[in-house]
Amino acid sequence: MSDTFLPVVAGHAEDGRVAPPSTPRNVPYQNGAPNPSAEALRAQFADAVQRVDVVWGETTVFVDRARVLEIVRWLHDDPTQQYDYLSDVTAVEYRDLDRPIEVVWHLRSLPHRRFLRLKTLLPKGQPLAVPSVWDVYKGADWLERECYDMFGIRFEGHPDLRRLLMWEQYKEGYPLRKDFPLRGRFSRSEQLRQILAQNPEAKYSMEELTVLEAFDELSLEQRNRLRSGEKVGE
């Protein structure tokens, strides 16, 4: 271990001004105390903050779609905020077809021990696209790909935006959209036919595919142990 390694202590930037971690009790459903970052965002981006909600003690800030990357970068870089961890990127579509789709970012500031939810609204009938935050959080890579794969939302500026859970030639649409049939758009036989017709060598490098060949290079004893389902690292 390096001599310069320092553990991250949640809340260390608050200089003892926050209470020790504890289970919240008697949290109001609405109108609780907002995350201090909400007021800071209003001061810094007055024209981009559309609404602030506090539900069950969690603060959600609705922001202008075009300013998402700028706002996320500020939350990450500003020493009074330090949101250094992106825990999720997802979306919400409601049954009411007139309601916009919501794109959601869950941010955590470990130094200040804060949680903040950012949302932006994408009205139906308009392009489903938002700025990628990959430039700020490299962990957004697969999170944004999954959101694109399931909802069809494009993340502009993502370096490799393609399907993640479904295969790249998947033609049935976006499985988490409300208009997606429960059994898919194609029959089970057609779905199976499409899967079997895929050629992995057309989309993956030989270096990636040769990982599969590593099994054959193991000793007989190691292969037998893996076949038997033996767990490692325990």
C-alpha positions, 0 to 999 in steps of 0.5 A: 500500500502506498504511504500517501494513501488516505481513506475517504471519510464521508463528511470530512469537508464539513469540519464536524458540522454534520451529525454522525450518520444515523437512521432518519426518523419522522421524515416528512413526506414533503417540504422537508429541509432541502439539500444546501446544494439546491440553493447554491444551484439557484444562485449559480444557475438561476435561469436553468433551475426549474423546480426543487422538490423535497420528498421523504428527505431527498432533494430533486432539482429539475434543470434545463436539458441544455445546461445539464453538463455545465451544472454537473461539472460545477457540482463536481468541481466546485470545492463547496460541492464536490459531488465526486460520485455518480451512482446512477443514470436512469429515466422515468416514463409515466403511463400518462402519455402527455407527461414528459420523460424524465432523465435522472442523475443520482449524485453523491458528495462524499466530502460533504455527505450529501445526496442530490437527484438531478432531473431534466424533462424530455417532452414527447414528440421532441428528440430524446437526447441529453448531454453526456456526463462521461467527460466528468464521470467516466463511470457514466459510460455503461450507465448511459449505454444502459439508459439508451438501450432500455429507453432510447435516450441518446447521450450526446458526446458519449464516446461509444453509445451502443446497446449494452444489455440487448444485442446491437442488431436488436430491432424490437425497440426499447424494452422499458418504454411504456409502449413496449409489449410485455412479450416483445414485438416479435414472436419467440421463434423470431427472437431466437432466430435473430439471436442465433443469426448474430456473429460476435466476431463482427462486433468484438475484437479478436482480443476480446474473443480470445478470453473465451479460449483461456479456459482451454489453456488451464490445467485439467485440475483447474478446469475440473474445479471450475466445472464443479462450480467451486467458488473462489476467493472465499 
